[in-house]
Amino acid sequence: MIDYESRMNDEIVRLKPSGIRRFFDIAAEMDNVISLSIGEPDFSTPWHVRQTGIQSLEKGRTWYSPNRGFMELREEISKWFARRYHVEYDPKSEVLVTVGGSEALDLCIRSLVNPGDEVLIPEPSFVCYVPLTEMARGVPVIIETKAEDQFRLTAEALEEKITPKTKLLILPFPNNPTGAVMRREHLEAVARVVEKHDLLVLSDEIYSVLTYGETGHVSFAEIDGMRERTIVVNGFSKAFAMTGWRLGYALGPKELIRQMTKLHQYAIMSAPTTAQYAAVEAMKNGEEDIEYMRGQYDMRRRLIVDGLNSMGLDCFEPEGAFYVFPSIKKTGLTSEDFCERLIYAKQVAVVPGVAFGNCGEGFVRVAYSNSIKNISEALKRIKDFLQEI
Ligand code: PMP
């Protein structure tokens, strides 16, 4: 028998699998389950976008694209971003098309971080930033965001964690799992600290089109002086319901994009060709789809926030993404126990807050990328569950 583990890379063996999928996997084995556990749109990709992908296949366009992505797509991304967020990127040198936002995050972290460099990561947050930093031999430094600040990153909390070794700040807003957004004034306060300490910023804006407050998303690159310090990561998964197409992008100063492109070139070659053709159509003619889906999410958001608050699971009103992050502290259960008991007793799957960092303990993530009918039924079941425990 070969002992595979002893032959593997030690750091990979030590990596823990993501805590999000566990409850999703339990749910997949059960009947009559309502899953509010997975972070992806329940919509299919808009038909005209799918059709463009299909047509590209019919025409036999099945080859690699240029490493950085098709020029036409890079141009459309650049126009789309400038239209929405008022920052210009040169499609030739400042745009890189990647395999989902996920790849862009990895490339950025690996291109910037040297062993021992500290990377500031606000938590609760999406699960990949810490392991990606560790794989680059950087040191993740967690900044706890708090319910009383509506889970925003404050300039004070940021300043406290800065040391001479700090290199990079990850800015994950709109946030998965809390639904927090940063308004312009919050970003400006963070920008002053970034400038003072000469930091670089990886701004994960994958949920940029999904904001529900009065003011829409503001890109960090839009803030005075920040464009030259920021890599923006965005993509098609959430905005256009295109998770399975695996397409995202990074925007940033050409020197950084050039380094990221080398890694991309060797590990990936080029992002999927069919997806890139479809994405051109999404960028050109997808505004109505975005607005339709956003309107639907907004209705569900209000239903679920009211529902959870009225049964005593306090949650602040999230203004972004498609998650609510209610406190379950009153139940006295840990977030893992809460989720496990809920799924076995009532067949409703949600994710323990602790999967997004230790400071997520006492909360659960509920995704509302599901139908009003299912959300209503899930709320009933959660209410019954609370009465029974
Ligand atoms: N960033 C955040 C905050 C996410 O929630 C996700 C997906 N859940 C991603 C990045 C990656 O998305 P994708 O690779 O599908 O573009």
Boltz pocket constraint, residues with backbone or C-beta under 6 A from the ligand:
constraints:
  - pocket:
      binder: B
      contacts: [[A, 39], [A, 99], [A, 100], [A, 101], [A, 102], [A, 103], [A, 126], [A, 172], [A, 174], [A, 175], [A, 176], [A, 204], [A, 206], [A, 234], [A, 235], [A, 236], [A, 237], [A, 243], [A, 247], [A, 248]]
      max_distance: 6.0
